[in-house]
Amino acid sequence: QVQLVESGGGLVQPGGSLRLSCAISDSTFSINTMGWFRQAPGKERRFVADITWNGRYINYASSVNGRFTISIDNAKNTVYLQMNSLKPEDTAVYYCAASDGQSYDHWGRGAQVTVSS
């Protein structure tokens, strides 16, 4: 059973940076892709970025492209989301998720990111 634990959320001023981490349990053999999603208050959960387990393929939502960077450290079983030039509209709960290539079946509990002055 894949288990995911996010960390690194918090409060940051507009224009600031944060790095989220997602620690993945040892049961990684079934993982094809790791993704980050976010859910703002009163809104649906939305895709932010994803990366294949070998790090070869990466995708970003247009709203974060050029500001956020997803990366993976296979040795540490950890996925990162570096967030720069943060805006108030980036405020959300950020979720890490694992996919076997068909669907995201495993989710973390989320990390709150608040961008406010």
C-alpha positions in Angstrom: 0.0 0.0 0.0 1.4 3.3 -1.1 1.4 6.0 1.6 2.1 9.7 0.9 3.0 12.4 3.4 3.2 16.0 2.4 5.3 18.7 4.3 6.6 22.2 3.8 3.4 24.2 3.6 2.9 27.5 5.5 2.2 31.2 5.2 4.2 33.2 2.7 4.0 36.8 1.4 3.1 37.4 -2.3 6.2 37.0 -4.4 7.7 34.6 -1.9 8.7 30.9 -2.3 8.0 27.6 -0.6 9.0 24.0 -1.3 6.6 21.2 -0.7 7.9 17.6 -0.1 6.0 14.4 -0.5 7.5 11.4 1.2 6.5 8.1 -0.4 6.4 4.7 1.4 8.6 1.9 0.3 5.8 0.3 -1.8 6.8 2.2 -5.0 7.0 -0.6 -7.5 3.5 0.1 -8.9 4.1 3.9 -9.3 4.3 5.3 -12.8 3.6 9.0 -12.2 3.6 11.3 -9.2 1.4 14.4 -9.2 0.6 17.5 -7.3 -2.9 18.9 -7.1 -4.5 21.7 -5.1 -7.9 22.7 -3.8 -8.8 26.2 -3.0 -11.7 27.0 -0.6 -15.0 26.4 -2.3 -13.4 25.1 -5.5 -12.7 21.7 -7.0 -9.4 20.0 -6.7 -7.2 20.9 -9.7 -4.1 19.5 -11.4 -0.8 21.4 -10.7 2.0 19.3 -12.0 3.1 15.7 -12.6 6.3 13.8 -13.2 7.0 10.2 -14.3 8.8 8.0 -11.8 12.0 8.1 -13.9 11.8 11.9 -14.1 11.7 11.9 -17.9 8.3 13.5 -18.5 6.9 16.6 -16.7 3.7 18.5 -17.1 2.4 21.8 -15.6 -0.9 23.5 -15.4 -0.7 26.8 -17.3 -1.4 28.8 -14.2 1.9 27.7 -12.6 4.1 27.1 -15.6 7.3 29.1 -15.2 6.8 29.6 -11.5 6.6 26.1 -10.1 9.1 23.2 -10.5 8.4 19.6 -9.8 11.2 17.1 -9.2 11.8 13.6 -7.9 14.6 12.0 -5.9 14.2 8.3 -6.4 16.9 7.5 -3.8 14.9 9.3 -1.1 11.4 8.3 -2.5 10.5 11.9 -2.4 8.8 14.3 -4.8 9.2 18.0 -4.5 7.3 21.1 -5.7 9.3 24.3 -5.7 6.9 27.2 -5.8 8.3 30.7 -6.6 6.7 34.0 -7.3 3.7 32.9 -5.2 0.4 34.8 -5.7 -2.6 35.0 -3.4 -4.5 32.8 -5.9 -2.1 30.0 -5.2 -3.6 29.7 -1.7 -4.9 26.2 -1.4 -4.4 22.8 0.2 -1.8 21.0 -1.9 -2.1 17.2 -2.3 0.5 14.7 -3.5 -0.8 11.7 -5.5 0.5 8.5 -7.0 -0.6 6.9 -10.3 0.0 3.5 -11.7 -0.4 5.1 -15.2 -4.1 4.7 -15.3 -5.4 6.8 -12.4 -4.4 8.5 -9.2 -5.3 6.0 -6.6 -3.2 7.1 -3.7 -3.4 10.5 -2.0 -1.7 12.3 0.8 -3.6 14.3 3.4 -2.6 17.6 2.0 -0.5 20.6 3.1 -1.9 24.1 3.5 -0.3 26.9 1.5 -1.4 30.5 2.3 -0.1 33.4 0.3 -1.0 36.7 2.0 0.5 39.9 3.1 
